[in-house]
Amino acid sequence: MVYSINDHYSFEVARQMIKLIKEVRKPEGECQVPVILVGNKKDLRRGRSVSKEEARETASEFACSYYETSALTNRNVQIVFFNMVFQVRFTKKSRQKSQGSSGNNGFLSSVRQLFNHSRRGSLPGW
């Protein structure tokens, strides 16, 4: 989930989306969807409105990884990508072991729930 470090509103939106993802997955009791919180625009020297501490606390609250990146300079972009691939593979293997199958139905069900939830009006907590 990417937000801009110089736009606190984008951080709040990212925070709410992570909260929604975690809530949608929780009722099924299955493996959680891997989430990484990414603060972009690390290259900007001024104008930071989201502190590293606030972002780290949010990542800790939702048990997800946290990185700061710069799409402009390509800083940490590969690391985030590789971490996400690792987390997806790890989660998929865990789900396969617990379900004894490919585990795709759980993921598809979660995506359907997420989109159905947002179609009913506003997202929870917004």
Backbone hydrogen bonds, N-H to C=O, Kabsch-Sander energy under -0.5 kcal/mol:
donor,donor_aa,acceptor,acceptor_aa,energy
3,Y,38,V,-2.6
5,I,40,N,-2.4
7,D,4,S,-1.9
11,F,7,D,-1.4
12,E,8,H,-2.3
13,V,9,Y,-2.4
14,A,10,S,-2.3
15,R,11,F,-2.7
16,Q,12,E,-2.4
17,M,13,V,-2.2
18,I,14,A,-2.3
19,K,15,R,-2.3
20,L,16,Q,-2.3
21,I,17,M,-2.6
22,K,18,I,-2.6
23,E,19,K,-2.3
24,V,20,L,-2.7
25,R,21,I,-1.9
26,K,22,K,-1.5
28,E,25,R,-0.7
29,G,25,R,-0.6
29,G,26,K,-1.4
30,E,25,R,-0.7
37,L,65,S,-3.0
38,V,1,M,-2.9
38,V,36,I,-0.6
39,G,37,L,-0.5
39,G,67,Y,-2.9
40,N,3,Y,-3.3
40,N,38,V,-0.7
42,K,69,T,-2.9
44,L,41,K,-1.8
49,S,5,I,-2.7
50,V,5,I,-1.8
51,S,49,S,-0.5
55,A,51,S,-2.0
56,R,52,K,-2.9
57,E,53,E,-2.6
58,T,54,E,-1.9
59,A,55,A,-2.5
60,S,56,R,-2.5
61,E,57,E,-2.5
62,F,58,T,-2.0
63,A,60,S,-1.1
64,C,59,A,-2.7
65,S,35,V,-1.1
67,Y,37,L,-2.2
69,T,39,G,-3.0
70,S,75,R,-1.7
74,N,70,S,-1.4
75,R,70,S,-0.8
77,V,74,N,-0.7
80,V,76,N,-2.1
81,F,77,V,-2.2
82,F,78,Q,-3.0
83,N,79,I,-2.5
84,M,80,V,-2.4
85,V,81,F,-2.4
86,F,82,F,-2.5
87,Q,83,N,-2.6
88,V,84,M,-2.7
89,R,85,V,-2.5
90,F,86,F,-2.8
91,T,87,Q,-2.7
92,K,88,V,-2.5
93,K,89,R,-2.4
94,S,90,F,-2.3
95,R,91,T,-2.5
96,Q,92,K,-2.5
97,K,93,K,-2.2
98,S,94,S,-2.0
99,Q,95,R,-2.3
100,G,96,Q,-2.8
107,F,103,G,-1.1
108,L,104,N,-2.7
109,S,105,N,-2.5
110,S,106,G,-1.9
111,V,107,F,-2.3
112,R,108,L,-2.5
113,Q,109,S,-2.5
114,L,110,S,-2.5
115,F,111,V,-2.4
116,N,112,R,-2.8
117,H,113,Q,-2.4
118,S,114,L,-1.8
119,R,115,F,-1.6
120,R,116,N,-1.0
121,G,118,S,-0.9
126,W,123,L,-1.7
